Amino acid sequence: MGKKMSVSTAFNNENQRSLMPKRLLENKNLNLHYESLFHDKPVCVNYGALIVNYLEGLENTINLQLNQYSKVFAVRVDLFFPVEWSDEQRVSHDYFSQFMDSLKAKLRAFNHRKQLAGDGRSNRVRFCRVIEYGENGRGVHIHAVLLFNGHVFRSLGCYNEGRENLYQRILGAWASALSLMHSDVRYRGLVNFSNGGYLLDRSSSGFAASIDQSFFDFSYLCKVYTKHFYFPIKVFSKSRR
């Protein structure tokens, strides 16, 4: 049996937590979270404090998608810029908005073809995204959570070239945003996925577990670490509704 924590140790830990700042120094409108649970869901605190406002935005966006679709396919994507681009160039324009415009256009084209075949369905995509300054030479980059209708997309699909699937559409959308060739984005590793994504199915017995697993993964976006609050572009953004 593990050793019990003494009353004095528990008091000291609680005292230390009480001394931690409640708000972010760089932006007093942003509140900080230090615990391993947020609204009873596990969150990643391996890198230190998380931003409550971002956690709430992430949670609300997931709930909006689940309220619209009983099945949701959710995936975290990391978007990088060519190494020769300066950090000033990377934040000189809202490349993520262009990425989303391109991705939505690709989804509309896909749905139109399905409608012609008598199988068209709503395939709205929602998102949360953050812009960060990374270490190890990666500089400014973007992390995003993308949420799709799980009745239409259940996975990213095969990573092989020439396939018409969600994986290729996401790569193509980032290539379009950067005005690069699809092959450049692929072979230069400018799009990465934290894993194969999560199918959140309200009718599944594993729904609660999948929510916990995905929210823990996605909470990585909400960490204070690597955030710079002087960028001309908002550090955090999400779907408006």
Secondary structure as UniProt FT lines:
FT   HELIX           7..19
FT   STRAND          23..24
FT   TURN            25..26
FT   STRAND          27..33
FT   STRAND          37..38
FT   TURN            39..40
FT   STRAND          41..42
FT   TURN            46..47
FT   STRAND          50..51
FT   HELIX           52..68
FT   STRAND          71..79
FT   TURN            83..84
FT   HELIX           87..90
FT   HELIX           95..116
FT   TURN            117..118
FT   STRAND          126..134
FT   TURN            135..138
FT   STRAND          139..149
FT   TURN            150..152
FT   TURN            161..162
FT   HELIX           166..178
FT   HELIX           182..187
FT   TURN            188..189
FT   STRAND          191..193
FT   STRAND          198..201
FT   TURN            202..203
FT   TURN            205..206
FT   HELIX           207..218
FT   HELIX           219..222
FT   TURN            225..226
FT   TURN            229..230
FT   STRAND          236..238
//
